[in-house]
Amino acid sequence: AVVSTQSGHYGRGIFSVLPYQNHDNKHKIVAPQIERDKGTFSQTVSYAKLLDDSTTTSPVQSYDPFNLEKLDQDNVNKTDITLDSMIVSYLEFKPLDSLKKDANDQFKERFPEVNITFSKLKSIKRDLIRIANELQLPVVVLCYTYAYFETLCFSTFINKNNRKIAAGACMVLAAKFLHYSNSSLLQELEETLRAPAHDIIKEEFKVLPALRFSLCYPPWVILYHYRRIIGDAWDGKHGHE
């Protein structure tokens, strides 16, 4: 209820959704009994436990972007020979398929809990950066997208079947979190990732609790991805000059 005073200002109103009952000539407020085994209440999903950081470690806290960088460095087939006055390095030639298999095997050995291969992970990231370039998205949106997607990979949420729609949902969440709007984003995600836009939208409601609603990452994490993205773009542009 809303109470109006003589001066025209509005006061506070108090109301209750609990039924008011008279029992044994004493006024009592009795909470309704909810049937948990039937009705709409049984289908209600609560995410309250995901907001309690005291129970489990937050994905943001456990995520380390340097994991993949170490893998990239270790995967180089390089041998160093130390001489008296110099160090000589040479790279062993391997076919592309062989390098891809070695990288996937090494990735699976180091991260057995991850449910996609290293090559599929890098392929998704290439698609995301292609989308960012096409729409001229701010680099920071792509940084947050990478952070969300890699976090989900290391938390076993990502698998072969949902990797594309989850990646799309990560980019949508990153754009929303950074208050960046682009009317063509969903269409571009659908075309590049070959994933229906309505599936990407629905996946948001799975990705968000999987991230424990933690969308704000430490600056050093975002800066790491920023440097890698800018560095890769510079190498790609000037590598053949």
FIGU-660743 format. One record per residue: residue in one letter; x, y, z of N, C-alpha, C, O in turn. Coordinates in pm, whole numbers, plus 32768, in hexadecimal, padded with zeros to 4 digits. Example, Ala and Ser with C-alpha at 12.3 -4.5 7.8 and 13.67 -1.06 7.14 Angstrom:
A85277DC7830C84CE7E3E830C85287EB6830C85907EB4834ES85057F1F82C485577F9682CA850A80038313853D80728324
This chain:
A80547F8A80008000800080008058807C800080C980788032V802680E97FC9806E81687FC5801F81CD80177FA781DE7FFDV805C82108077801A827080CF804382FD80A980BB8319809DS7FE3835380947FFF83DE80707FE7843880E77F7F842D8129T804584918106803884EE81757FF7856F81457FE0858180CDQ7FD885C881A47F978645817F7FF1869C81287FC186EB80D6S8074868E813B80CF86E080EB80DF86AD805D812286EB800AG80A2863C804280A886087FBB811785A37FA5812085687F39H816E858E800B81D9852E7FFD81A384A180148140848D805AY81E784427FDA81BD83B77FE7820F83728052828A837E8056G81CB832B80A7820F82DF810E8227825280E282198231806CR824A81FE814082688172812181ED811B8139819F81338195G81DF80B780E68176805780F981B17FCE8115821A7FAD80DDI81747F80816781A47EFB818B81387E96816780C37EA88189F81607E2E812280FF7DC7810181427D3F810E81BC7D378117S80F57CD68110812A7C4F812080E37BF380C0806C7C0480A4V812D7B91808D80F17B2E803580CA7AB1808380957A538049L80E27AB0810780BD7A3E815A802A7A4981837FFD7AB781A4P7FDF79DC81817F5179E281A37F3C7A0082377F8479CD828DY7EDB7A5282527EBA7A7982DB7E4C7A1C830C7DE37A1282CCQ7E6279D6837D7E03797583B07DE6798F84437E3879C5848DN7D6F7966846C7D46796F84F87D3F78E285307CEC78928504H7D9478C285917D9A783A85C67D97783F865E7DEB7880869CD7D3477FB869B7D2477F9872D7D1B788687677D5578A587CFN7CCE78DB871E7CBA7965874A7D3B79B487537D3F7A1D8793K7DA6798387147E2479CC87127E4B79E586807E44798C862CH7E737A5F86667E997A8285DD7F257A4C85BF7F837A678609K7F317A0185547FB279CB852C7FC679DE84977F6879E08448I804579EC8472806A79F083E580A5796983C2810B794183FBV806679228367808F789A834680C4789782B7808078C1825AA813C786682A78176785B8220813677E981D5811E77808210P811A77FA815880DC778E8109813E771B80F781B7773180E9Q810C76A280F8815D762C80E3816A7612804E810676078007I81E57607802081FF75F47F91821B75627F76827175257FB6E81D6752A7F1981ED74A07EF18268749C7E96826674D07E27R82D2745E7EC6834E745B7E7A834F73EF7E0F83A173F17DB3D82F3738F7E1D82F873207DBF829A73347D49829172DE7CF1K825673A27D4581FD73B97CD381E5744E7CC58204749C7D1FG81AF74767C55819375037C3E820C754B7C04827475107BE9T81F975CD7BF18263761C7BB282D976327C0C834876487BDBF82C5762B7C92833376457CED83A075DD7CE2841575FB7CFBS837C75637CBD83DF74F77CB48440750D7C4284AC74D17C3FQ841B75647BE28471757C7B7084C875F97B818517761B7B29T84B8763D7BF2850676B67C0B859776927C2A85B1763A7C7CV85F576D67BE9868376BD7BFE86BE77307C4D86AF77A47C28S8700770F7CBA874077757D0D87D677727CF7881577077CF7Y881177EA7CE588A177F77CD288E378387D4C8952786C7D44A889D78357DBD88D178787E33895778407E5F89AF788C7E89K896877BD7E5489E577817E828A5C77AE7E2E8ACE77AC7E5CL8A4277D77DB18AAF78037D5B8AE2788D7D828B4F78B67D57L8A9478D47DD28ABE79597DFE8B0F79547E7E8B3F79BB7EAED8B1E78DE7EB78B6878CE7F348BF678A27F138C0B782D7EF3D8C5678FD7F1C8CE178DE7EF98D27788D7F648D9878607F4FS8CE878797FD78D29782F80428D247799802E8D6F774F806DT8CCB776B7FD38CBB76DB7FC08D2076A47F5D8D60763E7F78T8D2F76E57EED8D8C76B57E878DDD772B7E508DBA779F7E66T8E48770B7E0A8E9B77737DD08E5877AB7D538E2677617D00S8E59782E7D478E1E786F7CD48E7078517C588EEB784B7C5FP8E2E783C7BE38E7978247B678ED978957B478F44787D7B0EV8EB579107B6C8F0E79817B538F9179717BA18FFC79917B6EQ8F86793F7C1B8FFC792F7C6F905578BD7C3E90D078C57C4AS901978557C08906877E07BDE909A77E97B4E90EF779A7B25Y906778487B01908B78537A74911578927A64913278F97AA0D916978527A1391EF788479F8920478897961921478207923P920378FF7924921179077892929878DA785F92A778BC77E9F92FD78D478B7938378AD788D938D7817787093F277EA783AN932777CA7893932B7739787A933D771B77E5938F76C777C0L92F17760779292F7774677029376778076C593A9774A7664E93A877ED76FD9425782576CA949977C576DF94EE77B57687K949B7785775395047722776E94FB76AE770C9561767876E1L9480768876EA946F761B768B94A37642760294E475F375BFD948676BD75D894B876ED7556955076EC7551958B76C874ECQ958F771475BF9620771875C2965C768B75C196BF7672757DD961F7630760B965475A876139640755A7593968674F87579N95DE7586754295BF753C74C9961E755A74579618751773F0V967575BC746596D575DD73FC9741757173F697817553745BN97547538738097B874CE736F9841750E73599877750F72EBK9878754373C498F5758B73BD995F7546741199437516747FT99D6754173DB9A47750774249AB7756F742C9ADB75AC73C7D9AEC758274A29B5975E274B89BDE759874C89BE675367512I9C4575C774839CCB7590748F9D2775FE74C49D3776667485T9D6275E675359DB8764A75749E497632754A9E8275C77563L9E857697750A9F11769274E29F6176F1753A9F2B772F7596D9FE276FB751FA038774E7573A01177E1756FA012782675D5S9FEF781274F99FD678A074EB9F4978C274BD9F2A793774A4M9EF3785D74B09E6C7879747F9E0E780774A39E3A779A74CAI9D8E782174959D2677BB74A39CDE77B0741E9CA8781273EBV9CDE773873E69C9F771F73659C1A76D9737D9C14767773C8S9BB07708733E9B2C76CB73489AFE76A172BD9B1276E9725CY9AC0762D72B79A857604723799FD75C5725199E5758972BAL99A675D571EF991E75A171F99911752571A499387523712FE98D974BE71DF98C2744171969845744E714097DC74787170F9851742A70C297DE74327068977F73BD708497A8734A708EK96FD73E1708F9696737C709E961D73A5704A95FF741C7040P95D97344700E955F73676FC494F773A6702094F9738F7099L949E73F56FE79439743C703693E173DD708593C073F870F9D93B9736D70479364730D708D93AB72D17106936E72B9716ES942C72BA70F7947972847165948672E871D8947C72C2724DL949C736771B794A373CF721D941D73DD7266941A73F072E0K93B173D5721A932C73E072569312736E72B792DD73837324K933772F4728F9323728072E69379728B7364934C726B73D2D93F672B67353944E72C573C79417732B742A941B731674A4A93E3739B73F593AC7402744C933173D07496932273EA750EN92D973877450926173517491928472EA74FB924972E97567D92E5729574DE930F722F753F934C727075BB93317247762CQ939F72D475A593DF73187615937773637669937F736476E4F931673A0762792AB73E8766C9257738876C0923673A77733K92357315768891E472B376D092307279774691F6725D77AFE92B2726677369303723177A4930E72957816930B726F788BR931B731277F4932C7379785B92A773A0789A92A173BE7912F923B73A2784B91B873CA787E9150735F785D90FD73747805P915472EE78A190F572827882906472A5789F90097264786BE904D730B78F38FC3732F79158F7F738078A88F04738D78A9V8FCB73B678488F91740677DC8F5673A977738F957347774AN8EDC73C877488E91736B76F28E97738C765D8E4E7350760EI8EEC73EA76358F00740475A78F977401758B8FE9740E75E6T8FB973F1750D904573EB74E89080747874DF903874DB74D6F9105747D74E1914A74FD74D7912F753F7451912175B9744AS912874F173E7911075297361908375647357907175CC7317K9020752573968F98755C73948F9075DB73E68F48763873C2L8FD975E174548FDD765A74A6901676CF74578FDE773D7459K908376B8741190C1772373C290697748734B906677BC7323S902276E773138FC9770372A38F56775F72CE8F3277BC7285I8F1E774673448EB3779B73778EE77829738C8EA1788A736CK8F60783673C18F9778BB73DA8FB2790573588FA5797F7351R8FD878BC72F08FEA78FC726C8F64793072378F5E799C71FDD8EF978E2724C8E75791072218E4B798D726F8E1079E97236L8E69799072F08E437A0473428E8C7A8273168E517AEE7310I8F0D7A7472F88F587AEA72CE8F2C7B1572418F347B8B7220R8EFF7AB871EF8ECA7ADB716C8E4A7B2D717B8E337B8E7132I8DF67B0571DA8D7A7B4F71F58D997BDB72288D5C7C3D71FEA8DFA7BE372848E217C6572BC8E557CC272508E377D397250N8EA47C8C71F48ED97CDF71878E6B7D0B71288E6A7D7D70FAE8E0E7CB2710C8DA27CD170AE8D487D4070E48D1D7D98709AL8D2C7D3B71678CD27D9D71A58D1E7E1271E28CE17E6F7217Q8DA47E0C71DA8DF97E7472168DD97E8572AB8DC87EF572DDL8DD27E1472F18DB77E1873818E327E4C73CB8EA27E38739EP8E1E7E8D743C8E917EB5748E8EE17E3A74B98EA77DD074D4V8F637E4774BF8FB97DD474E18F967D9D756B8FA17D257583V8F6B7DF575C68F4D7DC8764D8ED77D66764F8ED27D0F76A6V8E797D7475F28E0A7D1475E98E407C8A75C88E157C267601L8E9D7C84756A8EDA7C0575458F2C7BCD75B98F2F7B5375CDC8F6F7C2276038FBD7BF576788F657BAF76DE8F867B43770FY8EF57BEE76FF8E9A7BB1775F8E5C7B3177288E477AD17772T8E407B2F76A78E097AB676698E6A7A4276758E4279D37699Y8EE97A5B76578F4F79F376678F5679C376F78F5C794A7710A8F557A2077568F5F79FB77E38EE879A5780E8EFB79407853Y8E6F79CC77E68DF9797C780A8E0178F077CD8DEA788C7810F8E2378EB774B8E22786B77068E8D780C773C8E7277967751E8F05783F77548F6F77E977898F4E77BC78178F6D774B783DT8F11781378668EE777EC78EC8E87777778E68E9377187934L8E27777D788B8DC67711787C8E077690784B8DDE76237872C8E6D769E77F68EB4762777C68EF775DE78398EEF75647843F8F3A762978908F8275EB78FE8F2775C279718F53757F79CES8EA975EA796C8E4975BF79D28DF2754C79A18D8E752A79E1T8E167510792F8DD3749B78F38D4774BB78BF8CFC745F789EF8D21753A78B68C9D755C78828C98754977EA8C33751C77B5I8D04756B77A78D07756677148D1F74D776E68D727490771EN8CD574AF76808CED742E763F8CE0743F75A88CC874AE7577K8CF173D375618CF173D974CF8C6C740D74988C6A74507431N8BFD73ED74DC8B7A741074A88B5174A174C48B0C74DE7472N8B7B74D875368B4B755E755A8BB475CA754A8B9A763D756ER8C2975AA75148C97760975118C77768874C28CA176F574E8K8C2C767A74558C0F76EE74008BA67749743D8BB877C27441I8B397710746D8AD2776574A88B0377A1752C8ADD78107550A8B59775875748B90778F75F08BEF780375D18BEF78677619A8C3F77F675688C98786375408C4878DD75178C6B794E753AG8BDC78C874CE8B85793774A98B47797A75228B3F79F4752AA8B1A792875828AE0795F75FC8B4879AF764C8B277A157689C8BC47981764B8C2F79C976908C447A5476548C587AB5769CM8C3F7A5D75CF8C507AE0758F8BD97B3B75AA8BEB7BB375BCV8B627B0475AB8AEB7B5475CA8AF37B8976598AD67BFE7672L8B197B3376B78B267B5E77438B937BC777538B837C27779FA8C027BB5770C8C6E7C1777158C407CA076E38C5E7D067720A8BF67CA176748BC47D1F763D8B617D61769E8B637DDA76B1K8B0B7D1076DC8AAA7D46773B8AF17D7C77B88AD07DE877E9F8B517D2F77EA8B977D5978638BE07DDD784F8BE87E3078AAL8C177DF177D68C617E6B77B88C087ED8777C8C397F40774FH8B837EC0777C8B217F21774C8B3D7F4976BA8B317FBD7694Y8B627EE4766B8B797EFD75DD8B087EBD758E8AEA7E47759FS8ACB7F0C75388A597EDC74EA8A7A7EDC74558AB17F3C741FN8A577E6C74148A687E61738489F57E0B734F89EA7D967371S89A27E4772FE89297E0372CE89487D8C727588F37D367261S89C17D86723E89E47D1971E28A2F7CA772278A577C4771E5L8A427CB072AB8A957C4E72F08A5C7BC072E58AA37B6472BFL89DE7BB0730689A27B2A730389A37AEF727689BD7A787265Q89867B41721489867B10718A8A117AE3715F8A207A7C711EE8A777B3171858AFF7B0C71618B2B7A8F71AB8B707A3A7172L8B057A8272288B247A0872748AE3798E72348B2179247229E8A67799E720A8A1F792F71CD8A617904714B8A6F788C7130E8A8B796470F98AC5794370788B52790A70868B7478A87042T8BA5794470DC8C30791970E78C3C789671358C87783C710EL8BF3788C71A48BFC781371F78BA177A471C58BAA773271F2R8B4877C771668AE6776771328A94772B71A58A8476B171B1A8A62778671F88A107760726C899677B9726F89A27833725FP891E7780728388A477D2728488A7783D72F188D578247361A887778B372CF887A7922732E8827790573AA884E792B7419H87B478C1739A876078A6741087A57844746F878F784974E8D87F977EA74388844778F748F88B177DB74DC88CC77BC7550I88ED783D749C8952788F74E0891478DD7552894E78E875BEI889C7914753B8857796075A28834790676198847792D768CK8802788E75FD87E078327669885C780576B6885677ED772FE88CD77FB7670894777CD76AF897B7833771589C6780F7770E895478B17705897D79177767895578EF77F489A079037853F88DD78B5780388A97892788688ED781678C088D977F57934K893E77D278708990776578A28A1F779478BE8A5E776A791FV8A4F77EB78668AD8781D78768AE6787378F38B497869793BL8A8378C7790D8A8C7922797E8A9A78DA7A048AF478FD7A50P8A4678787A248A5D782E7AA18ADB77D97A9F8B1977C27B07A8B0377AA7A288B80775D7A1F8BF877B37A448C5C77817A78L8BEE78357A298C5678947A508C4178C77ADE8C8B791D7B0ER8BDA78907B228BB678BC7BAA8B9979527BAE8BB679967C10F8B6079847B408B397A0F7B348BAF7A6F7B468B9D7AE47B67S8C277A3C7B308CA07A8E7B3E8CCD7ABC7AB38D167A757A6EL8CA27B327A8C8CC37B677A088D347BCD7A0C8D677BF479A3C8D5A7BF97A828DC47C5D7A8F8E487C177AB08E557BDA7B1AY8EA87C1F7A558F287BDC7A668F937C407A908F867CB87A76P8FFD7C117AD2906A7C6C7AF990A87CAF7A7F90AD7C737A14P90D97D2A7A8F91147D717A1D91877D2679DB91977D2E7961W91D77CDB7A28924B7C9779ED921F7C29798D92667C0C792DV91AB7BEB79A791777B84794D91507BC378C791727B8F785DI91067C3278CD90DB7C76785391547CAD780991597CA8778EL91B57CE37852922C7D1A7812927C7CAC77CC92B47CC37761Y92807C36780692C67BC577C692887BA8773C92CF7B9F76D8H92037B9B773991C17B7E76B991D27BF3765891E17BDE75DFY91CE7C6C768C91DF7CE0763592667CDD75F0926F7CF47577R92CF7CC0763B93567CBB760093627C4B759B93A27C5C7533R93267BD875B8932E7B68755992E37B8874D893147B6B746BI926D7BC574E5921C7BE5746E92637C4D7418926D7C3E739EI92937CB7745892D87D21740D935A7CEB73D0937B7D0A735EG93A37C99741D94207C5F73EA94097C05737494547C0B7312D93A27BB0737A93837B56730A93587BA4728F937D7B83721FA93097C0F72A692DC7C60723593527CA671F293577CB07178W93B07CD7724294277D1A720C947F7CB871BE94B17CD87153D94917C3F71F694E27BDA71B094A17BB2712C94E67B9E70C8G941D7BA6712D93D77B8070B293DD7BEB704993E07BCC6FD2K93DF7C6A707393E17CD97013946B7CF26FDB947A7D106F65H94D47CE47030955A7D09700795B87C916FF796307CA16FDFG95817C1A700695D87BA4700296187B8B6F7C96827B4C6F74H95D87BBC6F12960D7BA16E8A964C7C1B6E4C966C7C1B6DD5E965F7C846E99969B7CFC6E6097317CEF6E5697747D4B6E28
